[in-house]
Amino acid sequence: MKNHNNNHQFNIDKFYKSYLNGPRIFKNRDALDSWYIPKELPHRDSQIKNIAEKTACALLGDTPPSFLCYGMTGTGKTATIRYVSQKLAQQTSEIKPWWIYINCNVVSTPYRILAHIYNTISRQEKIPPTGLPKDIIFKNLLGLLDSKIGNSICFLVLDEIDILVNKKGGNEILYDLTRLNENLDKCKTCLIGISNKLKFRENLDPRIISSLGEEHIVFPSYDASELRDILNDRAKIAFNEGVLKEEVIPLCAAFAAKENGDARKALQLLRKAGELVERVQNKIVTSKHVEKAQEELENDHIMEYIKGIPLQSKLVLASIYLISKFSPEHVIISGDIYDVHSEIRGLIPGIRQLTKRRISDYINELALAGIISADVKSMGHYGRTKIIKFDISMELIEKALLDSDKTKGIMNHKPVFLQANKVKLKNNIFKKLI
């Protein structure tokens, strides 16, 4: 039997042909990626000067001081370090410094950090991901630094260093890395930490602070005017002439300025708007495309956030969702969430009961992330409680929770206190007799 739906099937060959013959929006879209290092970095002269002054002595074979870079996400910390490293490499000095970048969100254990440094220098996977004693790797690394890098300087850049500090053995490996020079004969090293959290130094071992935390460079957030300058510079490289309406860059800058001046977000938004236009083969990017791109990016961000939170936090979120789903008019208080969490955690093997205080902590974290609002209200003689509401769509919450193997099985569980024929006594559920 003939399938009539074939008439409506997506013709991929036709799509590609049409795409290749369609209008050209981008000249070099890579210029809108966060890893792209432009020839100039607007509004970061002070930080560039500071880092250049600290690292210049490497050209003479001397050891630069280790230091930290602080600032919110998207304030140009990593880009500035990479920019300075490129400029340093372009100098005619006989000594050519090495730069090794480690994202602690990806390479997150002391063992893997040492293995990553070793394998990057040797350009071979000589150290396996697991298995060797740490002291053996450390000894081998010292030998490699002296033999391969010799009288030069090796800069070790730890991006998102705060993640490492909160891991087991994190302080220990940082201490070891700040003391590398004491065990080297030829090579010299400099440790550079990059962090989004200004207060992470509070968790550092005092011995590390003395050698790493004394020198620091602060990266302030960009304002809307500075973001416009950054976007204008990148847009000249990224887009063909005449494709951006006048209001596009100011709008992208305004949206990102509300997000703590995140330049990464501004660039991402501008690229997304361009790609939305490219997708439908229009010729001009307008404010409507920016608004649609903003909506899609917000949804993507929320999905990624919910995927990344701990299971217990997901269960707190699921508790709020289930009450809202089965009783949209119900005023949700923190006690309701505690009760529903107690029910649904029993539906998943191995999940422990949380205290009311811990539930309250998870509620606060979800509120800080902008997923829910949790306003404290006075209940008179009954004290104070949190009134909880969603700040984002139920559809988005449902989609994110259904995407998790652990939570998708509880998405149709109706809370007991909303079931007319059941009652809960001392954590046990019974059918009502009358």
Beta strands, then each sheet from edge to edge (+ up, - down):
strand 1: 67-71
strand 2: 98-103
strand 3: 153-159
strand 4: 188-195
strand 5: 216-219
strand 6: 332-333
strand 7: 372-378
strand 8: 384-390
strand 9: 422-425
strand 10: 428-431
sheet 1: 2+ 3+ 4+ 1+ 5+
sheet 2: 6+ 8- 7+
sheet 3: 9+ 10-
end
